[in-house]
């Protein structure tokens, strides 16, 4: 058995910031990650990080934009705290060594993002996430933090009403290990690979969310799944909102700037749910290009601006779409991008399970409510990663000793042996593909009740078939077939929660659009969905939304 005070699972921005805060509080901290920290999905974030800096902008405007963007489902006390921390957080990251882009006067450069009343998105060209990740990793390396990379989380052990540690699979040695810890911080990111058309990396399989769910943690608002309006048509690679923030415009096959129909005041810079619905509507109405897409035009911005501020977009478009943005429009269509829901926490990252914390996209505070504004996710990882690390450090100072029992490891070992002993059964890749096709077709931007019930039946069929999953590869080290099988189980658990929540929420709000209930219903649905794991499927309950200053009004852009 290994022993640490605090184990952080996940090594993206939220996990690294949590680990850094906990270590600087004087505790023995370990980070467990199935990837090397610099390969974490945080590095894929392109466009920027929001902060109200400078005399022209205000924290109150950032707060209101976030409340409005959430379609009034975000908790306003958490949003206020979050936005107040934005400026100090960006300055801290600059001091950590993040090289942000600069204006002509040497100040931090800012660009416009969707749903924002002011251009407050600070950026590092179109590689902002990677720049932040590199900056914080340098500081993490100065602390005595043990990093277990290429380790796969198997379970969070809860006994006597509190966390006792985790079990994990070391892919390098093929061994199942136990790590005793008084506190566990889940920062494993999203589960975007529930969908086939997604901007998320292949590693985004919701491992930490699913493990916390199985350990008794409440999941919150999982039905709210964000689709990014502009992903490359075939590959689903993200084309940052920063492209539109720099002045890019979208057009349909008729050559129309179609956002004049849907958001006449802000056009292409409406919130992501509005723009995604607009694109789908254009295509369904026959105004899309053959093959079902619209285009994003940057050509009018000029070669110098495009290649200096949107370097990665140029590379991706040329390599994966055969299109040069300097001279040609980019074919785009929405793809799953972000999960507003996750492990339910308060502002300190605490869950309903003592000793269990969460931060980043794996968590739901809730600041995003029914729809996240671009530029708020990188900020979220840093603000609430730090809060979770500080809170976990305070908790372990007074917590009793933890312990893992031999049966905790024996249970996981037995599961592995059963997988390897099976000579035939279901392929994890087939199960994953069928799940992704189902979610793409039936639980997308527009949601029909017949489709949702069809999806639920399919997900539960796949869960039954997953009981007989077969691992072909007999290898004990770096067995991707084995981890595929484990990841499929996580995806199926979380897909069920999304679909059950979507069926129950009989309204349209933010990223959740029911064709049979097209209006927002504040009287009955101004509340958070809470899902608890049971052997028969998720058990739903509801919790109130926190208000401070803003009553719900119609959301118009």
C-alpha positions in Angstrom: 0.0 0.0 0.0 1.1 3.6 -0.7 0.2 6.4 1.7 -0.3 10.1 1.1 -2.3 12.8 2.9 -4.1 13.9 -0.3 -4.4 12.3 -3.7 -5.4 14.4 -6.7 -6.7 12.4 -9.6 -6.1 14.2 -12.8 -3.2 16.4 -13.8 -4.8 19.1 -16.0 -5.0 22.7 -14.8 -7.5 22.0 -12.0 -5.6 19.0 -10.7 -2.2 20.8 -10.8 -3.6 23.9 -9.2 -5.2 21.8 -6.4 -2.0 19.8 -5.8 0.0 23.0 -5.7 -2.3 24.6 -3.1 -2.4 21.5 -0.9 1.4 21.0 -1.1 2.1 24.6 -0.2 -0.2 24.1 2.9 2.4 21.6 4.1 0.9 18.3 3.2 2.1 15.1 1.5 0.4 15.2 -1.9 0.3 12.8 -4.8 -1.1 13.3 -8.3 -2.5 10.3 -10.2 -3.0 10.7 -13.9 -3.6 8.3 -16.9 -1.6 10.8 -19.0 1.6 12.8 -18.5 0.5 16.1 -17.0 1.5 18.1 -20.1 -0.6 15.9 -22.3 -3.8 16.7 -20.3 -6.8 18.0 -22.1 -6.4 21.4 -20.6 -3.7 22.0 -23.2 -6.3 21.8 -26.0 -8.1 24.9 -24.8 -7.4 27.6 -27.4 -9.3 30.9 -27.1 -8.5 32.4 -23.8 -9.3 33.1 -20.1 -11.8 35.7 -18.9 -11.0 38.4 -16.4 -12.4 41.9 -16.0 -9.2 44.0 -15.9 -8.8 47.7 -16.9 -10.9 50.7 -16.2 -13.3 50.1 -19.2 -14.6 46.7 -17.9 -16.1 45.7 -14.5 -16.4 42.6 -12.4 -20.1 43.2 -12.1 -20.4 43.1 -15.9 -18.5 39.8 -15.9 -20.9 38.5 -13.2 -24.0 39.5 -15.1 -22.8 38.1 -18.4 -22.1 34.7 -16.7 -25.5 34.7 -14.9 -27.3 35.5 -18.2 -25.2 33.0 -20.1 -26.1 30.3 -17.7 -29.8 31.0 -18.6 -30.2 31.9 -14.9 -29.5 28.4 -13.6 -26.0 29.3 -12.3 -25.6 29.9 -8.6 -25.1 33.6 -8.3 -23.1 33.5 -5.0 -20.6 31.1 -6.7 -20.5 33.2 -9.9 -19.8 36.4 -7.9 -16.9 34.7 -6.1 -15.6 33.3 -9.3 -15.6 36.5 -11.2 -14.0 38.4 -8.3 -11.1 35.9 -8.4 -10.6 36.3 -12.1 -8.2 39.3 -12.1 -5.9 38.0 -9.3 -5.9 34.5 -10.9 -4.7 35.8 -14.3 -2.0 38.0 -12.6 -0.9 35.0 -10.6 -0.6 32.9 -13.8 1.4 35.6 -15.5 3.8 35.6 -12.5 3.9 31.8 -12.8 5.4 32.4 -16.3 2.5 32.2 -18.6 3.3 34.1 -21.8 0.1 36.0 -22.7 -0.3 37.9 -26.0 0.2 41.7 -25.6 -1.4 44.8 -27.1 0.6 47.5 -28.8 1.0 49.3 -25.5 2.4 46.2 -23.7 -0.8 45.5 -21.8 -2.5 42.1 -21.8 -4.3 41.6 -25.1 -8.0 40.9 -25.0 -10.5 39.6 -27.6 -14.2 39.4 -27.7 -16.0 36.1 -26.9 -19.6 35.0 -27.2 -22.1 36.2 -24.7 -19.8 38.8 -23.2 -20.7 42.5 -22.8 -17.0 43.4 -23.1 -13.9 41.9 -24.8 -12.4 40.5 -21.6 -10.8 37.2 -22.9 -7.1 37.3 -22.3 -5.2 34.9 -24.5 -1.9 33.4 -25.7 -2.5 33.4 -29.5 -4.8 30.3 -29.9 -2.8 28.1 -27.5 -3.9 29.6 -24.2 -4.6 26.3 -22.3 -1.2 24.9 -23.2 0.6 28.2 -22.1 -1.2 28.0 -18.8 -0.4 24.3 -18.4 3.3 24.8 -19.0 3.4 27.7 -16.6 1.8 25.9 -13.7 3.7 22.6 -14.3 7.0 24.4 -13.8 5.8 25.5 -10.3 4.4 22.0 -9.6 7.9 20.6 -10.3 9.4 22.8 -7.5 7.3 21.0 -4.9 7.8 17.5 -3.4 4.7 16.1 -5.1 4.7 12.5 -6.2 3.3 12.1 -9.7 2.0 8.7 -10.7 1.5 9.1 -14.5 0.1 6.4 -16.7 -2.0 5.3 -13.7 -5.7 4.6 -14.3 -8.3 5.2 -11.5 -10.3 2.2 -10.6 -12.3 3.2 -7.6 -12.6 5.8 -4.8 -12.9 3.8 -1.5 -15.4 5.2 1.0 -15.8 3.5 4.3 -17.1 4.6 7.7 -18.8 7.5 6.0 -15.6 9.1 4.6 -12.9 8.7 2.0 -10.2 6.1 2.7 -8.2 6.3 -0.6 -8.3 5.0 -4.1 -7.4 1.9 -6.1 -5.6 2.4 -9.4 -4.0 0.4 -12.2 -0.4 1.1 -13.1 -0.3 0.7 -16.8 3.5 0.5 -16.9 3.7 -2.5 -14.5 0.3 -4.0 -14.9 -0.2 -4.0 -11.1 -3.3 -2.9 -9.2 -2.3 -0.6 -6.4 -4.0 1.0 -3.4 -3.2 4.5 -2.2 -4.4 5.3 1.3 -5.4 9.0 1.6 -7.5 11.1 3.9 -8.7 13.2 1.0 -9.2 12.7 -2.7 -9.6 15.5 -5.2 -11.2 14.5 -8.5 -10.0 16.6 -11.4 -10.2 14.2 -14.3 -12.0 16.5 -16.7 -15.0 15.7 -18.9 -16.7 12.7 -20.4 -17.1 14.1 -24.0 -16.3 10.7 -25.6 -19.9 9.7 -24.7 -20.5 11.4 -28.1 -18.9 10.5 -31.4 -18.8 14.0 -32.7 -16.8 15.8 -30.0 -13.9 18.2 -29.6 -12.7 16.2 -26.6 -9.6 14.1 -26.6 -9.9 10.3 -26.6 -8.9 10.4 -22.9 -12.0 12.3 -21.9 -14.0 9.4 -20.6 -15.3 10.7 -17.3 -13.3 8.3 -15.2 -13.3 10.4 -12.0 -16.9 11.5 -12.4 -18.0 7.9 -12.7 -15.9 6.7 -9.8 -17.2 9.4 -7.6 -20.8 8.6 -8.6 -20.3 4.9 -7.7 -18.7 6.0 -4.4 -21.9 7.9 -3.4 -21.2 11.4 -4.7 -24.1 13.4 -6.1 -23.9 14.3 -9.8 -25.5 17.7 -10.7 -27.1 19.1 -13.9 -25.7 16.3 -16.1 -28.4 16.9 -18.8 -26.7 20.2 -19.8 -24.2 19.3 -22.5 -22.6 22.1 -24.5 -22.0 21.9 -28.2 -19.4 24.2 -29.7 -20.7 25.9 -32.8 -17.5 25.7 -34.8 -15.8 22.4 -35.1 -14.1 21.2 -38.3 -16.7 19.3 -40.4 -15.2 15.8 -40.5 -12.7 15.6 -37.7 -14.6 17.7 -35.1 -11.4 19.5 -34.2 -12.1 22.7 -32.3 -12.1 26.0 -34.2 -11.8 28.5 -31.3 -14.4 31.1 -30.6 -11.5 33.4 -30.7 -11.7 33.2 -34.5 -15.1 34.9 -34.4 -13.8 37.2 -31.6 -11.1 38.4 -34.0 -13.8 39.2 -36.6 -14.6 35.9 -38.3 -18.1 35.6 -39.7 -20.3 32.6 -40.6 -22.3 32.2 -43.8 -24.7 29.7 -45.2 -24.8 28.2 -48.7 -26.8 31.3 -49.9 -23.9 33.6 -48.8 -26.0 35.0 -46.0 -24.6 36.1 -42.6 -27.3 34.0 -41.0 -26.8 35.1 -37.4 -28.7 38.3 -38.3 -31.8 36.1 -37.9 -31.0 34.7 -34.5 -28.9 37.3 -32.6 -29.2 40.7 -34.4 -27.3 42.7 -31.8 -24.2 40.5 -31.4 -24.4 38.3 -34.5 -21.7 35.6 -34.5 -20.8 36.3 -30.8 -24.0 35.2 -29.2 -23.7 32.5 -26.6 -22.7 29.0 -27.8 -26.1 27.4 -27.3 -27.7 30.1 -29.5 -25.1 29.9 -32.2 -25.2 26.0 -32.3 -29.0 26.0 -32.6 -28.8 28.5 -35.4 -26.3 26.4 -37.4 -28.4 23.3 -37.0 -31.6 25.2 -38.0 -29.9 26.6 -41.1 -28.8 23.1 -42.2 -32.2 21.6 -41.4 -33.9 24.4 -43.4 -32.0 23.6 -46.5 -29.6 26.6 -46.3 -26.5 24.6 -45.4 -23.9 23.4 -47.9 -24.1 19.9 -49.4 -23.0 17.5 -46.7 -24.6 19.6 -44.0 -22.5 22.5 -42.8 -21.9 26.2 -42.8 -18.7 28.1 -43.3 -16.5 30.4 -41.1 -14.8 33.1 -43.1 -11.5 34.7 -41.9 -10.1 35.8 -45.3 -11.1 39.5 -44.8 -8.9 39.7 -41.6 -5.7 39.5 -43.7 -2.8 37.0 -43.7 -0.8 38.6 -41.0 -3.6 38.8 -38.4 -4.8 35.3 -39.2 -1.4 33.6 -39.0 -0.2 35.5 -35.9 -3.3 35.3 -33.7 -4.8 32.0 -35.0 -1.7 29.9 -35.7 -3.2 26.6 -34.5 -6.4 27.2 -36.4 -4.4 27.6 -39.6 -2.5 24.4 -39.0 -5.6 22.4 -38.2 -7.6 23.7 -41.1 -4.8 23.0 -43.6 -3.9 19.6 -42.2 -7.3 18.2 -41.4 -9.7 19.9 -43.8 -7.4 20.8 -46.7 -8.5 24.4 -46.4 -6.2 27.5 -46.1 -8.1 30.0 -43.9 -6.1 32.8 -45.4 -7.8 32.3 -48.8 -10.7 29.9 -48.2 -13.7 29.6 -45.8 -13.6 26.8 -43.2 -16.4 24.2 -43.2 -17.8 23.9 -39.6 -20.7 22.2 -37.7 -21.4 22.0 -34.0 -19.7 19.2 -31.9 -20.0 18.2 -28.3 -17.5 20.3 -26.4 -18.2 20.7 -22.6 -20.3 19.4 -19.8 -21.9 21.9 -17.5 -22.8 19.1 -15.1 -20.5 17.1 -13.0 -19.8 16.1 -9.4 -21.8 18.4 -7.2 -19.6 20.7 -5.0 -19.8 23.9 -3.1 -17.3 26.8 -3.7 -14.6 25.0 -1.7 -14.8 21.9 -3.9 -16.5 19.8 -1.1 -18.9 17.0 -2.2 -21.6 15.3 -0.1 -18.9 12.6 0.8 -16.5 13.7 3.5 -13.0 13.8 2.3 -14.0 13.8 -1.4 -13.4 17.0 -3.4 -13.7 17.9 -7.1 -12.7 20.7 -9.4 -12.6 21.7 -13.1 -14.9 20.2 -15.7 -15.4 17.1 -13.5 -17.2 19.2 -11.0 -20.3 21.3 -11.0 -20.2 24.3 -8.6 -22.5 25.6 -10.4 -21.2 28.7 -12.2 -22.2 27.7 -15.7 -25.8 26.6 -15.1 -27.4 25.6 -18.4 -24.7 27.1 -20.7 -21.1 28.0 -20.3 -19.6 31.2 -21.7 -16.3 30.7 -23.6 -13.3 31.8 -21.6 -14.8 30.8 -18.3 -13.6 27.2 -18.2 -9.9 27.9 -18.0 -10.6 30.3 -15.2 -12.8 27.8 -13.5 -10.0 25.2 -13.4 -7.6 27.6 -11.6 -10.0 29.3 -9.3 -11.8 26.2 -8.0 -8.7 24.0 -8.3 -7.0 26.2 -5.8 -10.1 26.3 -3.5 -10.3 22.5 -3.5 -6.6 22.2 -2.7 -6.9 24.6 0.2 -10.1 23.0 1.5 -8.7 19.5 1.3 -5.6 20.6 3.2 -7.7 22.0 6.0 -9.8 18.8 6.2 -6.8 16.4 6.4 -5.3 18.4 9.2 -8.0 17.2 11.6 -9.2 14.0 9.9 -8.6 10.6 11.4 -6.2 8.1 9.8 -7.5 6.3 6.7 -7.0 2.7 5.7 -7.6 0.4 2.8 -8.7 -3.2 3.4 -7.2 -6.2 1.4 -10.7 -6.7 0.0 -10.5 -3.4 -1.8 -7.7 -4.6 -3.9 -9.0 -8.1 -4.2 -12.3 -6.9 -5.6 -10.5 -5.0 -8.4 -8.1 -7.9 -9.0 -10.9 -10.3 -9.3 -12.6 -8.1 -11.9 -9.4 -7.9 -14.0 -8.9 -11.7 -13.8 -12.6 -12.2 -14.9 -12.1 -9.9 -17.9 -8.9 -11.7 -19.0 -10.4 -15.2 -18.4 -13.3 -14.6 -20.7 -12.6 -16.2 -24.1 -15.5 -14.5 -25.9 -17.9 -11.7 -25.5 -18.5 -8.1 -26.4 -15.9 -5.8 -27.9 -15.4 -2.6 -25.9 -14.9 -0.7 -29.2 -18.2 -1.9 -30.6 -20.0 -0.9 -27.4 -18.4 2.5 -27.4 -19.2 3.1 -31.1 -22.9 2.2 -30.6 -23.1 4.4 -27.6 -21.6 7.4 -29.5 -23.9 6.9 -32.4 -26.9 6.8 -30.1 -25.9 10.0 -28.3 -25.1 11.8 -31.5 -28.4 10.9 -33.1 -30.8 11.1 -30.1 -29.3 13.3 -27.3 -27.9 16.3 -29.3 -28.7 19.9 -29.6 -32.5 19.4 -30.2 -34.0 16.7 -28.1 -37.2 14.9 -29.0 -38.9 12.7 -26.3 -39.1 9.7 -28.6 -35.4 9.9 -29.3 -34.6 10.3 -25.6 -36.5 7.2 -24.6 -35.0 5.3 -27.5 -31.5 6.4 -26.3 -32.3 5.3 -22.7 -33.3 1.9 -23.9 -30.2 1.6 -26.0 -27.9 2.8 -23.2 -29.4 0.2 -20.8 -29.1 -2.5 -23.4 -25.4 -1.6 -23.8 -24.9 -1.7 -20.0 -26.2 -5.3 -20.0 -24.0 -6.2 -22.9 -21.0 -4.6 -21.1 -21.3 -7.2 -18.4 -19.9 -9.6 -20.9 -17.2 -7.4 -22.3 -14.2 -9.3 -23.7 -10.6 -8.1 -23.5 -8.7 -9.7 -26.4 -5.2 -8.4 -25.6 -3.5 -10.7 -22.9 -0.7 -8.2 -22.2 -0.2 -7.0 -18.6 1.5 -3.7 -19.5 0.1 -0.8 -21.5 -3.0 -2.8 -22.3 -5.2 -0.3 -24.2 -7.8 -3.0 -24.8 -8.2 -3.4 -21.0 -8.5 0.3 -20.3 -10.9 0.7 -23.2 -13.2 -1.8 -21.5 -12.9 0.1 -18.2 -13.6 3.5 -19.9 -16.7 2.1 -21.7 -18.3 1.3 -18.3 -17.7 4.9 -17.2 -19.2 6.3 -20.4 -22.3 4.1 -20.1 -22.9 5.1 -16.5 -22.7 8.8 -17.2 -24.7 8.6 -20.5 -27.6 7.1 -18.5 -27.5 10.0 -16.1 -27.5 12.5 -19.0 -30.5 10.9 -20.7 -32.6 10.3 -17.5 -32.0 14.0 -16.6 -32.9 15.2 -20.1 -36.2 13.2 -20.1 -37.2 14.5 -16.7 -36.5 18.2 -17.5 -39.6 19.2 -19.4 -38.4 22.7 -20.6 -35.8 24.3 -22.8 -33.0 26.1 -21.1 -29.5 26.9 -22.3 -28.0 23.9 -24.0 -31.0 21.6 -23.2 -33.6 22.2 -25.9 -36.7 20.0 -25.9 -38.7 20.2 -29.1 -41.9 19.3 -27.2 -41.3 22.0 -24.5 -39.7 24.9 -26.4 -40.0 27.5 -23.6 -38.0 28.0 -20.5 -40.2 27.2 -17.4 -39.0 29.2 -14.4 -42.0 28.2 -12.3 -41.3 24.5 -12.3 -37.6 24.1 -13.4 -35.6 26.8 -11.8 -33.7 24.1 -9.9 -30.7 21.9 -10.2 -31.0 18.2 -11.1 -29.2 15.9 -8.5 -28.5 12.3 -9.5 -27.5 9.6 -7.0 -26.3 6.1 -8.0 -28.5 3.1 -7.3 -28.3 -0.4 -8.6 -31.4 0.3 -10.7 -30.1 3.5 -12.3 -29.9 7.1 -11.3 -32.2 8.4 -8.6 -33.1 12.0 -9.3 -33.9 14.8 -6.8 -33.6 18.6 -7.1 -31.9 21.5 -5.3 -32.7 25.2 -5.4 -30.6 27.8 -7.4 -28.8 30.4 -5.4 -29.8 34.0 -6.1 -28.1 37.3 -5.1 -29.0 40.2 -7.3 -30.5 39.1 -10.6 -34.0 37.8 -11.2 -34.5 35.6 -14.3 -35.4 37.5 -17.4 -35.7 36.6 -21.1 -32.2 36.0 -22.5 -31.8 38.0 -25.7 -28.6 38.6 -27.7 
